[in-house]
Amino acid sequence: MLSDRFQRLLLSEHHRLPLWLPVGLASGVLLWFQPRYEPSPWFALAGLVLSCPVLIAGWWRLSARLAGCALLCVSLGFLAAWSEGHRAAPMPELPRHAVILTGRVLSVDQLPSRVEGEPGSRRVTLAGVRFETWLDAGMAPLRRSLRVRLRTDDSLIFGPGDRLQVRALLSAPAFPVMPGARDMQREAWFGGLAGTGRALGPAVFAAADGGGPVTA
């Protein structure tokens, strides 16, 4: 019978079957991303509940155990994507005009030059950013990071852990340019990024308490 042949095939591959567990988890994650609107987690919870009797009732057959494990892994992957999406910090409303900001350096990237023969600029990722405006006075630090492209003539030497202050023009993550294109908003949401910006002036070191630039 076909079922017996399938059972023998599974038994011959039983040493490799655990390698499909990450595939099941990844399938659950992809399943959460497919609909246009966020699906309800009750589908995954129902899959978890259904997988238990399948595993118990069909434990004596390898095919039934595989079906129960597959349902369990897909449901867990679905719930993992759902929980990660809801655990992320909310997206802040960035200033729509030039603003002086202060933050701690997480990383520094050297970008290629846009014009041949000219030096490239640096892109700095800042955490704990505060905006120095009357409207944002006393604000709590942003829970998301900001990426700011510095000017090409900025020669300040700094590294991760330093606090910088810079005047920049910020922008939120952009919409996809067309259906199926790269989704910058989704990447920013799961990457903990609030937005990007470009510096309008040179960066300077800020005091440890964020109270202003450090003077020599």
C-alpha positions, 0 to 999 in steps of 0.5 A, a space after each residue: 500500500 502507498 501508506 506503507 511505502 511512505 512509512 518505510 521511506 520515513 523510517 529510512 530517513 529518520 536520522 534526517 527528520 529533525 533537520 526539518 524542524 527549523 523549516 517548520 518554524 520558518 514556515 510559520 513565520 512566513 505564514 504570519 507575513 503573507 496576509 495583507 492584514 495582521 492575522 489573529 494569533 488564535 489560528 496558531 493557538 488552535 494549531 498548538 491545541 490540535 497538535 497535542 491529540 494528534 501526537 498522542 493518538 498517533 504516536 505509534 505511527 511515524 507519519 502521525 508523529 511527523 504530522 503533529 510535529 509539523 503542526 506544532 512547529 508551524 504554530 510556534 513559528 507563527 506565534 514567534 513572529 506575532 510576539 516579535 511584532 508586538 514586542 517591538 517598541 512603538 514607532 515615534 513621530 520624528 520632527 518634520 524640520 531640522 533639529 539638534 539631536 543628542 545620542 550615544 554612538 552604537 556603530 559607525 559605517 563608512 559609506 562609498 563616495 557618490 562622486 568619483 574622486 571625493 571622499 565618502 561620508 560616514 553613517 552613524 547609528 545613535 541610541 537613546 536620542 533626545 531632541 533639543 527643542 522647546 517642544 521636546 524638553 524633558 523628553 524620554 530617550 527614543 527607544 529606537 535607534 536613528 541612522 544619520 549620514 554625516 557630512 563629507 567634511 566632518 573630521 570628528 574622530 569618535 567611536 561606539 560609546 561616545 555621545 554626539 550632538 548634531 543638527 540633522 534633518 530626519 525622515 521616517 522609513 519610506 513606503 515600498 515604491 511598488 507592490 512586492 518591492 523592498 519594505 523599508 518600514 517593515 525592516 525598520 520596525 523589526 530592526 528597532 530603527 526609528 528613521 534616518 537623516 542627514 547632518 546639516 552641520 558638523 557633529 560635536 561631542 555631547 556631555 554625558 548627561 546630554 546637557 550640551 556640547 563639550 567644549 575644550 
